[in-house]
Amino acid sequence: MEIKGKKAVVFGGASGMGRATAEMLAARGADVAVLDRPGSAGAEVAAAFSGSFHPVDITDFDGTEEALGSAVEGLGGLHVAVTTAGGGKAMRTLTKQGPHDLATFRQVLDLNAVATFNISRLAAAHMSRNEPEDPEETGERGVIVNTASIAAFEGQIGQVAYGAAKAAIAGMCLTMARDLGSLGIRVLAIAPSLFDTGALERVPAEARSALVKDAAFPKRMGRPEEYAKLVLAVVDNPMLNGQCLRLDAGQRFAPR
């Protein structure tokens, strides 16, 4: 899909990989709306490229529908949806204090898997109303890019909830792509390793080296712009569909 002139929303676009993606899409000529938590830097980020900001808590599922609807109305349509918002809590399945807290497990699933599915289903509904791009060739109407993690495949000790949530995001790609294929909507996920965002930005250099020692190359944390570059490549290439792409420098998480 040609990026220039398209309408895009980026959830989690106020910082990190989401911010880099929003900025890079805008630089390529897309009209971009940033959706992120109230109190985030989303308004400032969006203003820098003449985009719009829509505050949202993605675990408020009705509120997410309203925020996305407002963003799409302001954009005048929707062709690209990217979700980078998420997170987790470290807790083992069983400890000396007892079994994993069930409420915490549900919270992590809501924040990652359920919120991602909610955004995807709503974005697909908006995209389905588009006139297809190049109807004689691909008939493409939209692209959905979600964010998993390599923890979906090699979850570490204490990541049972987070790993399950990210595995759900990876697992829904092919089925959702098949569901939406007749409409010309593609669905993919990106599974990053450790990226220089959020709490990891404050990790000392020595600790950083230890965290990425088992990467093949390069032996460093990923950079937000490297995630953004992959999003743009996904949008650009219509043959990419229905899969979760690892972005990990050949790293495989050890048990701890």
Phi, psi and omega in degrees: 000131175295128185280322183301128177085356180276163181254126186227146171239142178232111175277131188082022186280004181277344184203168172057223183295325178294316179297314179301322180292314179300315181295321182287322175298317179297320180296332178273005173100009177277154169270124192236135171248133178261129175239125182200178185297148171301139182088356176282179178273018185302320181297316180293319180298312182294321181297330183295334176240024177061034175264189180240155178238138180227108181292140182199144168255112188292346174275356169267093191292322176292320178296325177296318178299318179294316181295318179294319178300320178295318179296316181293321177299317179293325180284331185087022180148180179210126177240330184228129175233128180236131176243123176237353182290145179164190180162181181199176177229139181277124178198132179282158179301323178214133177230179177297336179277348179131188182286161177311135179294124184291324179297321178295318178301314180295322179298317180293321177294319178297314184295325184257291188289309184293316179297319179296317178296318180301313179298317183296316182294322179290318178298319180300321179298318178294316182296328183298342181273354182288150166287136183294142176280133180048063186303332180282344182253292185246332183064031186284138179243338183184166179223131176246125179236116180253168184242116173262220179190155175292348172296342175295335185249326178227064180297137180273169176305130181091358182255025186299319179288312181297316179298318179296319181294316180287329175296325177297319179296317178296319186289335182278350186302303186295315181298316180294321177298321177291320177302321190256359184301321182293343179265356181076031179247125179264151180223126177220167172228156174243133180248093180283157167272220180278122181243153185281070181218164173056226183296332182291341178296336183263003180285130179299158185302318181297318179292325178301315181300320180293324183292331185247017185297333182265010173287149178286302177185138354281151181273072179202169175288153176290159179251142183309322182293337178287325172296313182300321179299322179291321176302313181296322178295321178296313180299321186287333189251106185292347179276351175274118183195148168070025182216165176253119185264122177284136177232082199216009180056027180074019181277143172232121182299134170280171181303330178212000000 
